Amino acid sequence: MAREKPEAAAEAEATPELSYREQLDFLNPIAQPLASRKLTRKLLKCIRKATKHKQLRRGVKEVQKFINKGEKGITVLAGDTLPIDVYCHIPIMCEDRSLPYAYVPSKTDLGAAAGSKRPTCVILIKPHEEYQEAYDECLEEVSALPLPL
């Protein structure tokens, strides 16, 4: 039994993470507007910076609560969340309050960027002066994405 654990750990390390293109195979039909590979990297980097300064809201319940309270920021949703009923109301709430939002392909990457071992399907990045430049760049690109009809 002691031998099985190192082998399992080695197997987990040996399995490569899925590339951006491979992650696109697992997307939901509602995952629009989808961030490009470059924008996805920028958003995840901005999330890491926001995590250090605790300027992040994570999870459907928490994000929904703070959107209702009128908090501003960029909403980032995971495109591979199933069932979609869990979070399909969040984009509508964002549109009603004119908050920018975008989908990234993987909830695992989203959770890892937020400093969590668990995957997460929704994150709200709040602005902060420490990473304002990265935030503004992401905000500009996410706002430029076309909204679904």
TISERO-360768 format. One record per residue: residue number from 1; residue in three letters; x, y, z of N, C-alpha, C in turn. Coordinates in Angstrom, 1 decimal, decimal comma. Layout:
BEGIN
{nupa NUM "ALA" {X Y Z} {X Y Z} {X Y Z}}
...
This chain:
BEGIN
{nupa 1 "MET" {0,8 -1,2 0,0} {0,0 0,0 0,0} {0,9 1,3 0,0}}
{nupa 2 "ALA" {2,0 1,2 0,7} {2,9 2,3 0,7} {3,5 2,6 -0,6}}
{nupa 3 "ARG" {3,6 1,6 -1,5} {4,2 1,7 -2,8} {3,2 2,4 -3,8}}
{nupa 4 "GLU" {1,9 2,2 -3,5} {0,9 2,7 -4,5} {0,9 4,2 -4,4}}
{nupa 5 "LYS" {1,0 4,8 -3,3} {0,9 6,3 -3,2} {2,0 7,0 -4,0}}
{nupa 6 "PRO" {3,3 6,6 -3,9} {4,3 7,3 -4,8} {4,0 7,1 -6,3}}
{nupa 7 "GLU" {3,5 5,9 -6,6} {3,2 5,7 -8,1} {2,1 6,5 -8,5}}
{nupa 8 "ALA" {1,0 6,6 -7,7} {-0,1 7,5 -8,0} {0,3 8,9 -8,2}}
{nupa 9 "ALA" {1,2 9,4 -7,3} {1,7 10,8 -7,3} {2,5 11,0 -8,6}}
{nupa 10 "ALA" {3,3 10,0 -8,9} {4,1 10,1 -10,1} {3,2 10,2 -11,4}}
{nupa 11 "GLU" {2,2 9,4 -11,4} {1,2 9,4 -12,5} {0,5 10,7 -12,6}}
{nupa 12 "ALA" {0,1 11,3 -11,5} {-0,5 12,6 -11,5} {0,4 13,7 -12,1}}
{nupa 13 "GLU" {1,7 13,6 -11,7} {2,6 14,6 -12,2} {2,9 14,3 -13,7}}
{nupa 14 "ALA" {2,9 13,1 -14,1} {3,2 12,7 -15,5} {2,1 13,2 -16,5}}
{nupa 15 "THR" {0,9 13,2 -16,0} {-0,2 13,6 -16,9} {-0,1 15,1 -17,2}}
{nupa 16 "PRO" {0,1 15,4 -18,4} {0,2 16,9 -18,8} {-1,1 17,6 -18,7}}
{nupa 17 "GLU" {-1,0 18,9 -18,3} {-2,2 19,7 -18,3} {-2,7 19,9 -19,7}}
{nupa 18 "LEU" {-4,0 20,1 -19,9} {-4,5 20,2 -21,2} {-4,1 21,6 -21,8}}
{nupa 19 "SER" {-3,9 21,6 -23,0} {-3,6 22,9 -23,7} {-4,9 23,7 -23,9}}
{nupa 20 "TYR" {-4,7 25,0 -24,2} {-5,9 25,8 -24,4} {-6,8 25,2 -25,5}}
{nupa 21 "ARG" {-6,3 24,7 -26,6} {-7,1 24,1 -27,6} {-7,8 22,9 -27,2}}
{nupa 22 "GLU" {-7,1 22,0 -26,4} {-7,8 20,8 -25,9} {-8,9 21,2 -24,9}}
{nupa 23 "GLN" {-8,7 22,2 -24,1} {-9,7 22,6 -23,1} {-11,0 23,1 -23,8}}
{nupa 24 "LEU" {-10,9 23,6 -25,0} {-12,0 24,1 -25,8} {-13,1 23,0 -26,1}}
{nupa 25 "ASP" {-12,6 21,8 -26,1} {-13,5 20,6 -26,4} {-14,5 20,4 -25,2}}
{nupa 26 "PHE" {-14,2 20,9 -24,1} {-15,1 20,7 -22,9} {-16,0 21,9 -22,6}}
{nupa 27 "LEU" {-16,1 22,9 -23,5} {-16,8 24,1 -23,2} {-18,3 23,9 -23,2}}
{nupa 28 "ASN" {-19,0 24,7 -22,4} {-20,5 24,7 -22,4} {-21,0 25,5 -23,6}}
{nupa 29 "PRO" {-22,3 25,2 -24,0} {-22,8 26,0 -25,1} {-23,0 27,5 -24,8}}
{nupa 30 "ILE" {-23,1 27,9 -23,5} {-23,3 29,3 -23,2} {-22,0 30,1 -22,9}}
{nupa 31 "ALA" {-20,9 29,5 -23,1} {-19,6 30,1 -22,8} {-19,2 31,2 -23,9}}
{nupa 32 "GLN" {-20,0 32,2 -23,9} {-19,7 33,4 -24,8} {-19,8 34,7 -24,0}}
{nupa 33 "PRO" {-19,0 35,6 -24,1} {-17,8 35,7 -24,9} {-16,6 35,0 -24,3}}
{nupa 34 "LEU" {-15,9 34,2 -25,1} {-14,8 33,4 -24,6} {-13,5 34,2 -24,8}}
{nupa 35 "ALA" {-12,7 34,2 -23,7} {-11,4 34,9 -23,8} {-10,4 34,1 -24,7}}
{nupa 36 "SER" {-9,6 34,9 -25,4} {-8,6 34,2 -26,3} {-7,5 33,7 -25,4}}
{nupa 37 "ARG" {-6,6 32,9 -25,9} {-5,5 32,3 -25,2} {-4,7 33,4 -24,5}}
{nupa 38 "LYS" {-4,4 34,5 -25,2} {-3,6 35,6 -24,6} {-4,4 36,3 -23,5}}
{nupa 39 "LEU" {-5,7 36,6 -23,7} {-6,5 37,2 -22,7} {-6,7 36,3 -21,5}}
{nupa 40 "THR" {-6,8 35,0 -21,7} {-7,0 34,1 -20,6} {-5,7 34,1 -19,7}}
{nupa 41 "ARG" {-4,5 34,2 -20,3} {-3,3 34,3 -19,5} {-3,3 35,6 -18,7}}
{nupa 42 "LYS" {-3,7 36,7 -19,3} {-3,7 38,0 -18,7} {-4,7 38,0 -17,5}}
{nupa 43 "LEU" {-5,9 37,4 -17,7} {-6,9 37,3 -16,6} {-6,4 36,5 -15,5}}
{nupa 44 "LEU" {-5,8 35,3 -15,8} {-5,3 34,5 -14,7} {-4,2 35,1 -13,9}}
{nupa 45 "LYS" {-3,3 35,9 -14,6} {-2,2 36,6 -14,0} {-2,8 37,7 -13,1}}
{nupa 46 "CYS" {-3,8 38,4 -13,6} {-4,5 39,5 -12,8} {-5,2 38,8 -11,5}}
{nupa 47 "ILE" {-5,7 37,7 -11,7} {-6,4 37,0 -10,6} {-5,3 36,6 -9,5}}
{nupa 48 "ARG" {-4,1 36,2 -9,9} {-3,1 35,9 -9,0} {-2,7 37,1 -8,2}}
{nupa 49 "LYS" {-2,6 38,2 -8,9} {-2,2 39,5 -8,2} {-3,3 39,9 -7,2}}
{nupa 50 "ALA" {-4,5 39,8 -7,7} {-5,7 40,1 -6,8} {-5,7 39,3 -5,6}}
{nupa 51 "THR" {-5,3 38,0 -5,7} {-5,3 37,1 -4,6} {-4,4 37,5 -3,5}}
{nupa 52 "LYS" {-3,2 38,0 -3,9} {-2,2 38,5 -3,0} {-2,7 39,7 -2,1}}
{nupa 53 "HIS" {-3,6 40,5 -2,7} {-4,1 41,7 -2,0} {-5,5 41,5 -1,5}}
{nupa 54 "LYS" {-6,0 40,2 -1,6} {-7,4 39,9 -1,1} {-8,5 40,7 -1,8}}
{nupa 55 "GLN" {-8,3 41,0 -3,1} {-9,3 41,8 -3,8} {-10,1 40,9 -4,8}}
{nupa 56 "LEU" {-10,6 39,7 -4,2} {-11,2 38,7 -5,1} {-12,4 38,2 -4,4}}
{nupa 57 "ARG" {-13,4 37,9 -5,2} {-14,7 37,2 -4,8} {-14,7 35,9 -5,5}}
{nupa 58 "ARG" {-14,9 34,8 -4,8} {-14,8 33,5 -5,5} {-16,0 32,7 -5,1}}
{nupa 59 "GLY" {-16,6 32,0 -6,2} {-17,7 31,2 -6,0} {-19,0 31,8 -6,4}}
{nupa 60 "VAL" {-20,0 31,1 -6,8} {-21,3 31,6 -7,3} {-22,0 32,4 -6,2}}
{nupa 61 "LYS" {-22,1 31,8 -5,0} {-22,8 32,5 -4,0} {-22,2 33,8 -3,6}}
{nupa 62 "GLU" {-20,9 33,9 -3,4} {-20,3 35,1 -3,0} {-20,3 36,2 -4,1}}
{nupa 63 "VAL" {-20,0 35,7 -5,3} {-20,0 36,7 -6,5} {-21,4 37,3 -6,7}}
{nupa 64 "GLN" {-22,4 36,4 -6,6} {-23,8 36,8 -6,8} {-24,2 37,9 -5,7}}
{nupa 65 "LYS" {-23,8 37,6 -4,5} {-24,1 38,5 -3,4} {-23,5 39,9 -3,6}}
{nupa 66 "PHE" {-22,2 39,9 -4,1} {-21,5 41,2 -4,2} {-21,9 41,9 -5,5}}
{nupa 67 "ILE" {-22,4 41,2 -6,5} {-22,9 41,9 -7,7} {-24,2 42,5 -7,4}}
{nupa 68 "ASN" {-25,0 41,9 -6,6} {-26,3 42,5 -6,1} {-26,1 43,7 -5,2}}
{nupa 69 "LYS" {-25,0 43,7 -4,5} {-24,6 44,9 -3,6} {-24,1 46,0 -4,4}}
{nupa 70 "GLY" {-23,8 45,8 -5,7} {-23,3 46,9 -6,6} {-21,8 47,0 -6,7}}
{nupa 71 "GLU" {-21,0 45,9 -6,3} {-19,6 46,0 -6,3} {-19,1 45,9 -7,8}}
{nupa 72 "LYS" {-18,1 46,7 -8,1} {-17,5 46,8 -9,4} {-16,3 45,8 -9,6}}
{nupa 73 "GLY" {-16,1 45,4 -10,8} {-15,0 44,5 -11,1} {-15,2 43,8 -12,4}}
{nupa 74 "ILE" {-14,3 42,8 -12,7} {-14,4 42,0 -13,9} {-14,8 40,6 -13,4}}
{nupa 75 "THR" {-15,9 40,1 -14,0} {-16,3 38,7 -13,7} {-15,7 37,7 -14,6}}
{nupa 76 "VAL" {-15,1 36,7 -14,1} {-14,5 35,7 -14,9} {-15,2 34,4 -14,6}}
{nupa 77 "LEU" {-15,7 33,7 -15,6} {-16,5 32,5 -15,5} {-15,7 31,3 -16,1}}
{nupa 78 "ALA" {-15,9 30,1 -15,6} {-15,3 28,9 -16,2} {-16,2 28,4 -17,3}}
{nupa 79 "GLY" {-15,7 28,1 -18,4} {-16,5 27,6 -19,5} {-16,8 26,1 -19,5}}
{nupa 80 "ASP" {-16,2 25,3 -18,6} {-16,4 23,9 -18,5} {-17,2 23,4 -17,3}}
{nupa 81 "THR" {-18,0 24,3 -16,7} {-18,8 24,0 -15,5} {-20,0 23,3 -15,9}}
{nupa 82 "LEU" {-20,3 22,1 -15,3} {-21,5 21,4 -15,5} {-22,2 21,1 -14,2}}
{nupa 83 "PRO" {-23,4 21,1 -14,0} {-24,4 21,6 -15,0} {-24,4 23,1 -15,1}}
{nupa 84 "ILE" {-24,8 23,6 -16,2} {-24,8 25,1 -16,5} {-25,8 25,8 -15,7}}
{nupa 85 "ASP" {-26,8 25,1 -15,1} {-27,8 25,8 -14,3} {-27,2 26,4 -13,0}}
{nupa 86 "VAL" {-26,0 25,9 -12,6} {-25,4 26,4 -11,4} {-25,1 27,9 -11,5}}
{nupa 87 "TYR" {-24,7 28,3 -12,7} {-24,2 29,7 -12,8} {-24,7 30,5 -14,0}}
{nupa 88 "CYS" {-25,7 30,0 -14,7} {-26,1 30,6 -16,0} {-26,8 31,9 -15,8}}
{nupa 89 "HIS" {-27,1 32,3 -14,5} {-27,8 33,6 -14,2} {-26,7 34,7 -14,0}}
{nupa 90 "ILE" {-25,5 34,4 -13,8} {-24,5 35,4 -13,5} {-24,2 36,3 -14,7}}
{nupa 91 "PRO" {-24,1 35,8 -15,9} {-23,9 36,8 -17,1} {-25,0 37,8 -17,2}}
{nupa 92 "ILE" {-26,3 37,3 -16,9} {-27,4 38,2 -17,0} {-27,3 39,3 -16,0}}
{nupa 93 "MET" {-26,9 38,9 -14,8} {-26,8 39,9 -13,7} {-25,7 40,9 -14,1}}
{nupa 94 "CYS" {-24,6 40,4 -14,7} {-23,5 41,3 -15,1} {-24,0 42,3 -16,2}}
{nupa 95 "GLU" {-24,7 41,8 -17,1} {-25,2 42,7 -18,2} {-26,2 43,7 -17,6}}
{nupa 96 "ASP" {-27,1 43,3 -16,7} {-28,0 44,3 -16,0} {-27,2 45,4 -15,3}}
{nupa 97 "ARG" {-26,1 45,1 -14,7} {-25,3 46,1 -14,0} {-24,1 46,6 -14,8}}
{nupa 98 "SER" {-24,1 46,3 -16,0} {-23,0 46,7 -17,0} {-21,6 46,4 -16,4}}
{nupa 99 "LEU" {-21,5 45,2 -15,9} {-20,2 44,7 -15,5} {-19,6 43,9 -16,6}}
{nupa 100 "PRO" {-18,3 44,1 -16,9} {-17,7 43,2 -18,0} {-17,5 41,8 -17,5}}
{nupa 101 "TYR" {-17,7 40,8 -18,3} {-17,5 39,4 -18,0} {-16,9 38,7 -19,2}}
{nupa 102 "ALA" {-16,2 37,6 -18,9} {-15,7 36,7 -19,9} {-15,5 35,3 -19,4}}
{nupa 103 "TYR" {-15,5 34,4 -20,3} {-15,3 33,0 -20,0} {-13,9 32,6 -20,2}}
{nupa 104 "VAL" {-13,3 31,8 -19,4} {-12,1 31,1 -19,6} {-12,4 29,6 -19,7}}
{nupa 105 "PRO" {-11,5 28,8 -20,4} {-11,9 27,4 -20,7} {-11,9 26,5 -19,5}}
{nupa 106 "SER" {-11,1 26,8 -18,4} {-11,0 25,7 -17,4} {-11,3 26,3 -16,0}}
{nupa 107 "LYS" {-12,1 25,6 -15,2} {-12,4 25,9 -13,8} {-11,2 25,5 -12,9}}
{nupa 108 "THR" {-10,5 24,5 -13,3} {-9,3 24,1 -12,6} {-8,2 25,2 -12,6}}
{nupa 109 "ASP" {-8,0 25,7 -13,8} {-7,0 26,8 -13,9} {-7,5 28,1 -13,1}}
{nupa 110 "LEU" {-8,8 28,3 -13,1} {-9,3 29,5 -12,4} {-9,1 29,3 -10,9}}
{nupa 111 "GLY" {-9,4 28,1 -10,4} {-9,2 27,8 -9,0} {-7,7 27,9 -8,6}}
{nupa 112 "ALA" {-6,9 27,4 -9,4} {-5,4 27,4 -9,2} {-4,9 28,9 -9,2}}
{nupa 113 "ALA" {-5,4 29,7 -10,1} {-5,0 31,1 -10,1} {-5,4 31,9 -8,9}}
{nupa 114 "ALA" {-6,5 31,4 -8,3} {-7,0 32,1 -7,1} {-6,4 31,5 -5,8}}
{nupa 115 "GLY" {-5,4 30,6 -6,0} {-4,7 30,1 -4,8} {-5,4 29,0 -4,1}}
{nupa 116 "SER" {-6,3 28,3 -4,8} {-7,1 27,3 -4,2} {-6,8 25,9 -4,8}}
{nupa 117 "LYS" {-6,9 24,9 -4,1} {-6,7 23,5 -4,6} {-8,0 23,1 -5,3}}
{nupa 118 "ARG" {-9,1 23,7 -5,0} {-10,4 23,3 -5,6} {-10,7 24,1 -6,8}}
{nupa 119 "PRO" {-11,3 23,5 -7,8} {-11,7 24,3 -9,0} {-12,8 25,3 -8,6}}
{nupa 120 "THR" {-12,9 26,4 -9,3} {-14,0 27,4 -9,0} {-14,6 27,8 -10,3}}
{nupa 121 "CYS" {-15,9 28,1 -10,3} {-16,5 28,4 -11,6} {-16,7 29,9 -11,8}}
{nupa 122 "VAL" {-16,7 30,7 -10,8} {-16,9 32,2 -11,0} {-15,9 32,9 -10,1}}
{nupa 123 "ILE" {-15,3 34,0 -10,6} {-14,5 34,9 -9,8} {-14,7 36,3 -10,2}}
{nupa 124 "LEU" {-14,8 37,2 -9,2} {-14,9 38,6 -9,4} {-13,6 39,3 -9,0}}
{nupa 125 "ILE" {-13,0 40,0 -10,0} {-11,7 40,6 -9,7} {-12,0 42,1 -9,4}}
{nupa 126 "LYS" {-11,7 42,6 -8,2} {-11,9 44,0 -7,8} {-10,7 44,8 -8,2}}
{nupa 127 "PRO" {-10,9 46,1 -8,5} {-9,7 46,9 -8,8} {-9,0 47,3 -7,6}}
{nupa 128 "HIS" {-7,7 47,5 -7,7} {-6,8 47,8 -6,6} {-5,6 48,5 -7,2}}
{nupa 129 "GLU" {-5,1 49,5 -6,4} {-4,0 50,3 -7,0} {-2,7 49,6 -7,2}}
{nupa 130 "GLU" {-2,5 48,5 -6,5} {-1,2 47,7 -6,6} {-1,1 47,0 -8,0}}
{nupa 131 "TYR" {-2,2 46,6 -8,6} {-2,1 45,9 -9,9} {-3,0 46,6 -10,9}}
{nupa 132 "GLN" {-3,2 47,9 -10,7} {-4,1 48,7 -11,6} {-3,8 48,6 -13,0}}
{nupa 133 "GLU" {-2,6 48,6 -13,4} {-2,2 48,6 -14,8} {-2,7 47,2 -15,5}}
{nupa 134 "ALA" {-2,4 46,1 -14,8} {-2,8 44,8 -15,3} {-4,4 44,8 -15,4}}
{nupa 135 "TYR" {-5,0 45,3 -14,3} {-6,5 45,3 -14,2} {-7,1 46,1 -15,4}}
{nupa 136 "ASP" {-6,5 47,3 -15,6} {-7,1 48,2 -16,7} {-6,9 47,5 -18,1}}
{nupa 137 "GLU" {-5,8 46,8 -18,3} {-5,5 46,2 -19,5} {-6,6 45,0 -19,7}}
{nupa 138 "CYS" {-6,8 44,3 -18,7} {-7,8 43,2 -18,8} {-9,2 43,8 -19,0}}
{nupa 139 "LEU" {-9,5 44,8 -18,3} {-10,8 45,5 -18,3} {-11,1 46,0 -19,8}}
{nupa 140 "GLU" {-10,1 46,6 -20,4} {-10,2 47,1 -21,7} {-10,5 45,9 -22,7}}
{nupa 141 "GLU" {-9,7 44,9 -22,6} {-9,9 43,7 -23,5} {-11,2 43,0 -23,3}}
{nupa 142 "VAL" {-11,6 42,8 -22,1} {-12,9 42,1 -21,8} {-14,1 42,9 -22,2}}
{nupa 143 "SER" {-14,0 44,2 -22,0} {-15,1 45,1 -22,5} {-15,2 45,1 -24,0}}
{nupa 144 "ALA" {-14,1 44,9 -24,7} {-14,1 44,9 -26,2} {-14,7 43,6 -26,8}}
{nupa 145 "LEU" {-14,8 42,6 -25,9} {-15,3 41,3 -26,4} {-16,8 41,5 -26,8}}
{nupa 146 "PRO" {-17,3 40,9 -27,9} {-18,7 41,0 -28,3} {-19,6 40,2 -27,4}}
{nupa 147 "LEU" {-20,7 40,8 -26,9} {-21,6 40,1 -26,0} {-22,5 39,2 -26,9}}
{nupa 148 "PRO" {-22,9 38,0 -26,3} {-23,8 37,1 -27,1} {-25,2 37,8 -27,2}}
{nupa 149 "LEU" {-25,9 37,4 -28,3} {-27,2 38,0 -28,5} {-28,3 37,3 -27,7}}
